[in-house]
Amino acid sequence: MSQDILTAISDAVGTEVFGIWFLIGAALVFFMQAGFAMVEAGFTRAKNAGNIIMKNLMDFCIGTCVFILIGFGLLLGEDALGGFIGIPTLGIFTNYANFDWSNFVFNLVFCATTATIVSGAMAERTKFLSYCIYSAVISAVVYPIEAHWIWGGGWLAALGFHDFAGSCAIHMVGGLSAFIGAAIEGARIGKFTRDEKGKVTKVHAFPGHNIVIGALGCFILWFGWYGFNGAAASTGAQLASIFMATTIAPAVATVVCMIFTWVKYGKPDVSMCLNASLAGLVAITAPCDVVDATGSIIIGVVAGLLVVFGVWFCDNVVHVDDPVGAVAVHCCNGIWGTIAVGLFATTNAPECTINGLFYGGGFHQLGLQLLGVITVLAWTAVTMTIVFKVIDKTVGLRVSEEEEIVGLDIKEHGLASAYAGFSLMDITEGSMSVNENTELGVDDYDRATEAQKEASVKVAGPVDPDAGMHKVVIIAKLSRYEKLKNALNSLGVTGMTVTQVMGCGIQKGAGEKYSGVEMDVTVLPKVKVEVIVGNIPVEKVIETAKKTLYTGHVGDGKIFVYNVQKVVKVRTGEEDLEALKDVE
């Protein structure tokens, strides 16, 4: 057998093998949807877990529908307008026999990743309908057009801009979109405390309800990232080098983050280290095929520090509430990874033909990378600001205050709990203070008629005056907790015990359905607030609570008053009214 025939067979086998690996890589990227869902669910509160799973399911399904109709053509269609856009095509319907099936599936799963990044930063307060709309727009127009510039033969690709797997095209775009959306719709209730001038005086942490699920999501994403970065490799050596870089950068980033948080906060931060792994993966995505081990290490070091800075910047400088750290992970490190190509690219890497600044290539490639970052940032900022503003002015971006406090699972999907059978405690904040999202909550009372006010607020019988001290127990809607807390605080009550409870009255709760079947009894989330009063007239506490809780509907709550015989302060031994002084 001649050498030419052997070479032809080898080439054919190699082409077939890498064609199959291309699709396996696409499957790995699809599985990353599960990783994103687990990270987002684990890093947020239990009352929204079902909503988050639904969003991560639907962004892929909705994305598929719009990608078939328009997105694929805009990304990989024939060039138009000087490489700005691809021409939409319905070849999947009109010429299926010759359609590029592999490229369709491969680019579809990447497109879905861009949309799902946005979900995390806007979690826990975004309308599901609004999420479906902006997810569809991202998959149909925003992502395909800028990806065409980079991967579809567009103008950036023609200049020599390099983004092998999407630090810029996917992660930076998704991260910036997340930042814009989160900024426009505002922070979750209780996230920031502001003074009377509106200045933020304190940032409150909302720990994720299940760090184990979040960690599982991180490992799933890391596993899937080998397909994310490696699927487009064309030789075995290039694939191996990509795998090496995809391992080194996130590992180094995580170690650096662990050391930094250990030194800065006194203990290694678990959630921050999980995000650091993802930050390292994002940063290495663009340069994974053009860097060596040294470049991968440096990229990882910067990513591990940059993710901490990004979270701090969102919380303390711009006051944008990002529940999962998506902006720090994807936007900040997407920018860094794209620029890193111009710094650390080296022809020592298999199939690489460019050198970066630190490998003797000068500023040429770095300039191209900066041009790509600036233009894609501008495109994303303009288009997504328009998208979010239009949605906000029409259907609205944000759910109501009550829906947010009770949880999106029950309000948006009729799902009583994603964890049926478990008692969930989910109070947003325990400190007695006022923030920008709360008020004393007497609007409903003010709108009531005088007869309703008289019937609701009047204390018909005197409270036993001889006891001197009273325990007031208030059972109310969870959505009224913040208002009740601040109303009591303004009255002079500065200490309380708060418990979330579940229950229903004779009305049997709301008749919600599960899998299309109505449940017999739905116990609803309530809050039980207990205060001990001595110097404050108990009638005033009752009146204030009734005004705050009044809506005129079933389920406004009940107030119980008990005589307190003795109070003892453990620390000092003080008794009765003296023992109460530091909690009133």
C-alpha positions in Angstrom: 0.0 0.0 0.0 1.5 3.3 -1.1 2.3 6.1 1.4 -0.2 8.4 -0.4 -3.0 5.9 0.3 -2.0 5.5 4.0 -1.9 9.3 4.4 -5.3 9.6 2.8 -6.8 6.9 5.1 -5.1 8.6 8.1 -6.6 11.9 7.2 -10.0 10.5 6.6 -10.0 8.7 10.0 -8.7 11.8 11.7 -11.4 13.9 10.1 -14.1 11.5 11.2 -12.7 11.2 14.7 -12.6 14.9 15.2 -16.1 15.3 13.7 -17.4 12.9 16.3 -15.4 14.7 19.1 -16.9 18.0 17.9 -20.4 16.6 18.6 -19.4 15.1 21.9 -18.0 18.5 22.9 -21.4 20.0 22.0 -23.1 17.5 24.3 -20.7 18.4 27.1 -21.5 22.1 26.6 -25.2 21.2 26.8 -24.7 19.4 30.1 -23.2 22.7 31.4 -26.9 23.9 31.6 -27.3 21.5 34.5 -24.2 23.1 36.1 -25.5 26.6 35.7 -28.8 25.5 37.2 -27.2 24.0 40.2 -24.8 26.9 40.8 -27.7 29.4 40.6 -30.1 27.4 42.7 -27.5 26.6 45.4 -26.3 30.2 45.6 -29.8 31.6 46.1 -32.7 31.1 48.5 -34.9 28.0 48.7 -38.1 29.8 47.9 -36.9 30.5 44.3 -35.3 27.1 43.5 -38.1 25.9 41.3 -38.2 29.2 39.4 -34.5 28.9 38.7 -34.7 25.4 37.4 -37.5 26.4 35.1 -35.5 29.4 33.7 -32.5 27.2 33.0 -34.7 24.7 31.2 -36.5 27.3 29.2 -33.6 29.4 28.1 -32.2 26.5 26.1 -35.6 25.4 24.8 -36.7 29.0 23.8 -33.2 29.6 22.5 -33.5 26.6 20.2 -36.8 27.8 18.7 -35.4 31.3 17.9 -32.0 30.0 16.8 -33.7 27.8 14.2 -35.7 30.7 12.8 -33.2 33.5 12.8 -30.2 33.1 15.1 -28.3 30.5 13.1 -28.5 32.6 9.9 -27.4 35.8 11.6 -24.4 33.9 13.0 -23.2 31.7 10.2 -25.1 33.0 7.2 -23.5 34.6 4.2 -21.7 37.9 5.0 -23.6 41.1 4.6 -22.9 44.8 5.5 -19.1 44.4 5.4 -19.0 41.4 7.8 -21.4 43.0 10.3 -24.1 40.4 10.0 -25.0 37.1 8.4 -27.9 36.7 6.1 -30.8 34.8 7.7 -31.5 31.5 6.1 -34.1 28.7 6.5 -31.9 26.1 5.0 -32.8 23.8 7.8 -36.2 23.5 6.2 -35.5 24.1 2.5 -32.3 22.2 2.0 -32.0 19.8 4.9 -30.0 17.1 3.0 -27.1 19.6 2.7 -27.6 21.5 5.9 -24.6 21.9 8.3 -26.1 19.9 11.2 -23.0 19.8 13.3 -22.4 23.5 13.3 -26.0 24.2 14.1 -26.0 22.0 17.2 -22.6 23.2 18.3 -23.4 26.9 18.0 -26.8 26.4 19.6 -25.4 25.1 22.9 -23.0 28.0 23.0 -25.8 30.4 22.4 -27.8 29.0 25.3 -24.9 29.5 27.6 -24.9 33.3 26.9 -28.5 33.6 27.9 -28.3 31.5 31.0 -25.5 33.7 32.5 -27.9 36.5 32.7 -30.3 34.5 34.8 -28.0 34.3 37.9 -27.4 38.0 38.3 -31.2 38.8 38.0 -32.3 35.9 40.1 -35.0 36.1 42.8 -36.9 39.2 41.6 -37.4 38.9 37.9 -40.7 38.1 36.2 -40.6 34.8 34.5 -42.4 36.2 31.4 -39.7 39.0 31.2 -37.0 36.4 31.5 -38.4 34.4 28.6 -38.6 37.6 26.4 -35.0 38.8 27.0 -33.6 35.3 26.8 -35.3 34.9 23.3 -33.9 38.3 22.2 -30.3 37.4 23.3 -30.5 34.0 21.4 -32.1 35.4 18.3 -30.3 38.7 17.7 -27.8 40.0 20.3 -25.5 37.0 20.5 -25.6 35.8 16.9 -24.6 39.1 15.4 -21.6 39.7 17.6 -20.6 36.0 17.3 -20.7 36.4 13.6 -18.1 39.1 13.8 -15.8 36.7 15.6 -16.7 33.2 14.4 -18.9 33.6 11.4 -16.3 35.2 9.1 -17.2 38.7 10.1 -15.1 41.8 10.3 -13.3 41.1 13.6 -12.2 37.7 12.4 -10.9 39.2 9.1 -8.7 41.6 11.1 -7.2 38.7 13.2 -9.1 39.0 16.5 -8.8 35.8 18.4 -11.4 34.3 20.8 -11.1 30.5 20.5 -14.0 29.4 22.7 -15.8 32.5 23.9 -14.4 34.6 26.7 -15.6 37.6 24.7 -18.4 36.3 22.5 -20.2 34.4 25.3 -19.0 35.2 28.8 -18.3 38.9 28.5 -21.6 39.4 26.6 -23.5 37.4 29.1 -21.9 39.0 32.1 -22.4 42.6 30.8 -26.0 41.8 30.0 -26.4 40.5 33.5 -24.9 43.7 35.0 -27.2 45.9 32.9 -30.3 43.9 33.8 -29.5 43.7 37.5 -28.8 47.5 37.6 -32.0 48.4 35.9 -34.3 46.2 38.0 -32.6 47.1 41.3 -31.5 45.1 44.3 -33.4 42.4 46.2 -35.4 43.7 49.2 -33.1 44.0 52.2 -29.8 43.8 50.2 -28.7 47.3 51.0 -29.4 49.6 53.9 -29.5 53.3 53.0 -29.6 56.4 55.1 -32.1 59.3 54.8 -30.1 60.7 51.9 -30.2 57.4 50.0 -26.6 56.6 50.6 -25.8 52.9 51.1 -24.6 52.4 54.7 -24.5 48.6 54.8 -24.5 45.6 52.4 -26.3 42.5 53.7 -25.3 39.0 52.7 -27.9 36.5 51.5 -26.3 33.1 51.9 -27.2 30.5 49.3 -29.5 27.9 50.7 -27.5 24.9 49.5 -23.7 25.2 49.0 -23.5 21.5 48.2 -25.7 21.9 45.1 -23.7 25.0 44.2 -20.4 23.0 44.4 -21.9 20.2 42.4 -22.8 22.7 39.7 -19.2 24.0 39.8 -17.8 20.6 39.2 -20.3 19.9 36.4 -19.3 23.2 34.7 -15.6 22.4 35.0 -16.2 19.0 33.5 -18.2 20.4 30.7 -15.6 23.1 30.0 -13.3 20.5 28.5 -15.8 20.3 25.7 -16.5 24.0 25.8 -12.8 24.8 25.1 -11.7 21.7 23.3 -14.5 20.8 20.9 -13.1 22.9 18.1 -9.5 21.4 18.3 -8.2 20.1 15.0 -5.3 17.9 16.2 -4.6 15.6 19.1 -1.7 17.8 20.2 -3.8 20.9 20.2 -6.6 19.2 22.1 -4.2 18.0 24.8 -2.7 21.5 25.2 -6.2 22.9 25.5 -7.0 20.4 28.2 -3.9 21.4 30.1 -4.6 25.1 30.0 -8.3 24.4 31.0 -7.0 22.5 34.0 -4.2 24.8 35.2 -5.9 28.2 35.0 -9.0 27.4 37.2 -6.9 25.4 39.7 -4.5 28.3 40.2 -7.3 30.8 40.4 -9.0 28.8 43.1 -5.8 28.5 45.2 -5.1 32.2 44.9 -8.6 33.1 45.9 -8.5 30.7 48.8 -5.3 32.3 50.1 -6.5 35.8 49.5 -9.8 35.4 51.3 -8.1 33.5 54.1 -5.8 36.5 54.7 -8.4 39.2 54.1 -11.4 37.6 55.9 -9.7 35.3 58.4 -11.2 32.1 56.8 -11.1 30.7 53.3 -14.4 31.6 51.6 -16.2 28.6 50.2 -18.6 30.3 47.8 -15.9 32.7 46.6 -13.5 29.8 45.8 -16.2 28.0 43.8 -16.7 31.2 41.8 -12.9 31.5 41.4 -12.8 28.1 39.7 -15.4 29.3 37.2 -13.5 32.6 36.9 -10.3 30.8 35.9 -12.3 28.8 33.3 -13.8 31.9 31.8 -10.4 33.6 31.6 -8.7 30.7 29.9 -11.6 30.2 27.3 -10.3 32.7 24.7 -6.6 31.9 24.9 -6.8 28.2 25.7 -5.3 27.2 22.3 -2.5 29.7 22.2 -0.9 29.8 25.7 1.6 27.6 27.4 1.8 26.6 31.1 3.3 29.9 32.2 0.6 31.9 30.5 -2.1 29.7 32.0 -0.7 30.2 35.5 -0.6 33.9 35.2 -4.1 34.1 33.8 -5.3 32.0 36.7 -3.6 34.2 39.3 -5.3 37.3 38.0 -8.7 35.6 37.6 -8.5 34.4 41.3 -8.1 38.0 42.4 -10.3 39.6 39.9 -13.4 37.6 40.9 -13.0 38.9 44.5 -12.6 42.4 43.3 -15.6 42.1 41.0 -17.9 40.9 43.8 -16.7 43.7 46.0 -17.1 46.3 43.2 -20.7 45.3 42.5 -21.7 45.3 46.2 -19.8 48.3 47.5 -19.2 50.7 44.6 -22.0 50.5 42.1 -24.5 48.7 44.4 -25.7 46.2 41.9 -27.1 43.1 43.5 -25.7 40.0 41.8 -26.8 36.9 43.8 -24.4 34.4 42.2 -21.5 36.6 41.2 -22.1 36.3 37.5 -20.8 39.8 36.7 -17.5 39.1 38.5 -17.1 35.6 37.0 -18.2 36.2 33.4 -17.9 39.9 32.6 -14.7 40.8 34.4 -12.9 37.6 33.5 -14.3 37.5 30.0 -12.6 40.8 29.4 -9.4 39.6 31.1 -9.3 36.4 29.1 -9.8 38.2 25.8 -7.0 40.7 26.5 -4.8 37.9 27.8 -4.6 36.5 24.2 -2.7 39.7 23.2 -0.3 39.2 26.1 0.5 35.5 26.4 -0.1 33.9 22.9 2.9 31.9 21.8 3.8 29.9 18.8 5.1 27.2 21.2 1.4 26.1 21.5 0.3 23.6 18.9 -1.2 25.2 15.8 -0.7 28.7 17.1 0.6 31.3 14.6 0.6 34.4 16.7 2.8 35.8 19.5 1.5 38.1 22.2 3.3 41.1 23.8 5.2 39.1 26.4 6.4 36.6 23.7 7.9 39.0 21.3 4.8 39.8 19.2 4.6 43.5 20.1 1.3 45.4 20.5 -0.4 44.3 17.3 -2.4 41.4 18.6 -3.1 43.2 21.9 -4.5 46.1 20.0 -6.8 43.8 18.0 -8.0 42.2 21.3 -8.8 45.5 22.8 -10.6 46.6 19.7 -12.8 43.5 19.9 -13.5 44.0 23.6 -14.5 47.6 23.1 -16.8 47.0 20.1 -18.5 43.9 21.5 -19.0 45.7 24.9 -20.5 48.7 23.0 -22.8 46.5 21.0 -24.0 44.6 24.1 -24.5 47.7 26.2 -26.6 49.5 23.6 -28.8 46.5 22.5 -29.4 45.1 26.0 -30.1 48.4 27.6 -32.8 48.9 24.9 -34.1 45.4 25.5 -34.4 45.7 29.3 -35.8 49.2 29.1 -38.5 48.2 26.7 -39.4 45.2 28.8 -39.5 47.2 32.0 -41.8 49.8 30.4 -44.2 47.2 28.9 -44.6 44.0 30.8 -42.3 45.0 33.7 -39.0 43.4 34.7 -39.6 43.0 38.4 -42.1 41.1 40.4 -44.1 42.8 43.2 -42.7 43.2 46.7 -45.1 40.5 48.0 -44.1 38.1 45.3 -40.4 38.6 46.0 -40.8 38.1 49.7 -43.0 35.1 49.5 -40.9 33.6 46.7 -41.2 33.1 43.0 -41.9 29.4 43.2 -45.3 29.8 44.7 -46.2 33.1 43.0 -44.9 32.5 39.4 -45.4 28.7 39.2 -47.8 27.6 41.8 -45.1 25.5 43.4 -45.6 25.5 47.2 -41.9 24.5 47.6 -39.1 22.9 45.6 -38.4 20.9 48.8 -41.8 19.5 49.8 -41.7 18.0 53.3 -39.0 20.3 54.5 -39.5 23.4 56.7 -37.7 26.3 55.2 -36.5 29.5 57.1 -36.1 32.3 54.7 -36.3 35.7 56.5 -34.3 38.3 54.5 -32.8 40.4 57.3 -33.0 40.4 61.0 -31.6 43.8 62.0 -34.0 46.5 63.1 -33.4 49.2 60.5 -35.0 50.9 57.5 -33.8 50.3 53.9 -34.7 51.8 50.6 -37.2 49.0 49.7 -39.3 49.2 52.9 -41.9 51.5 54.4 -44.1 51.5 57.4 -46.7 49.8 55.4 -49.9 51.7 56.2 -51.1 52.3 52.6 -53.8 49.7 52.7 -55.0 50.9 56.1 -55.1 54.5 54.9 -57.3 53.5 51.9 -59.8 51.7 54.1 -63.1 53.4 55.2 -63.5 54.9 58.6 -65.8 52.0 59.5 -63.1 49.5 58.5 -60.5 51.3 60.4 -62.6 51.4 63.5 -63.4 47.7 63.3 -59.8 46.7 62.5 -57.7 48.8 64.9 -59.8 49.5 68.0 -58.7 47.5 71.0 -62.1 46.6 72.4 -61.0 45.4 75.9 -58.3 46.7 78.2 -55.1 44.7 78.5 -54.4 43.4 82.0 -52.6 46.4 83.5 -51.3 44.6 86.6 -48.8 42.4 84.9 -46.6 45.4 83.8 -44.9 43.2 81.1 -46.4 41.6 78.2 -45.4 39.2 75.4 -47.0 40.1 72.1 -47.0 37.3 69.5 -47.9 38.3 65.9 -48.7 35.8 63.2 -48.7 37.5 59.8 -48.1 37.1 56.1 -44.4 36.7 55.3 -44.7 39.5 52.8 -45.5 41.9 55.6 -42.5 41.1 57.8 -40.3 43.9 56.6 -43.1 46.5 57.1 -44.0 45.1 60.5 -40.4 45.1 61.6 -39.9 48.8 60.7 -43.2 49.9 62.1 -42.4 48.3 65.5 -38.9 49.7 65.3 -40.2 53.2 64.8 -42.5 52.7 67.8 -39.5 52.0 70.0 -39.3 48.2 69.9 -35.7 47.3 69.1 -35.7 43.6 69.7 -37.8 40.7 68.5 -37.7 36.9 67.9 -38.7 35.9 64.4 -39.7 32.5 63.2 -41.0 31.4 59.9 -43.9 29.0 60.3 -46.3 27.2 57.9 -50.1 27.0 58.4 -53.6 27.6 57.1 -56.9 28.5 58.6 -60.4 27.1 57.9 -60.1 28.4 54.3 -57.5 25.6 53.8 -54.9 27.9 52.1 -54.6 28.4 48.3 -55.8 25.6 46.0 -52.6 25.2 44.1 -52.0 22.5 41.6 -49.0 20.1 41.3 -48.6 18.3 37.9 -52.1 19.4 37.0 -53.7 18.0 40.2 -55.1 20.3 42.8 -53.7 19.7 46.3 -56.2 19.4 49.1 -54.5 21.7 51.6 -51.7 24.1 51.0 -50.0 25.4 54.1 -48.9 28.9 53.5 -45.7 30.6 54.7 -46.3 32.8 57.7 -44.0 34.8 60.0 -44.3 34.7 63.8 -42.9 37.8 65.5 -42.5 37.8 69.3 -41.7 40.9 71.4 -41.7 41.6 75.1 -42.9 45.1 76.1 -42.9 46.8 79.5 -42.4 50.6 79.2 -44.2 50.8 75.8 -48.0 50.6 76.1 -49.0 47.3 74.8 -52.1 48.8 73.2 -49.8 50.9 71.0 -47.9 47.8 69.9 -51.2 46.1 69.0 -52.5 49.2 67.2 -49.3 49.6 65.2 -49.2 45.9 64.2 -52.9 46.0 63.1 -52.4 49.1 61.0 -49.3 47.6 59.3 -50.8 44.1 58.6 -54.3 45.3 57.5 -55.2 44.6 53.9 -58.9 43.7 54.4 -58.4 40.2 53.0 -58.4 36.7 54.6 -55.0 35.9 56.1 -54.0 39.3 57.5 -52.9 37.5 60.7 -53.6 37.4 64.4 -52.1 39.0 67.5 -51.8 37.2 70.9 -51.0 39.0 74.1 -49.7 37.2 77.2 -48.8 38.4 80.7 -45.1 37.9 81.5 -44.5 37.1 85.2 -40.7 37.3 85.3 -37.8 38.3 83.0 -34.1 37.6 83.9 -31.1 38.9 82.0 -28.5 36.1 82.0 -25.5 38.3 81.7 -26.2 40.7 84.6 -28.9 39.0 86.7 -31.2 42.1 86.2 -34.9 41.2 86.4 -38.2 42.4 85.0 -38.2 45.9 83.5 -34.5 46.4 84.2 -33.8 43.3 82.2 -35.8 44.7 79.2 -34.1 48.0 78.9 -31.6 47.0 76.2 -34.3 45.4 74.0 -36.8 48.2 74.0 
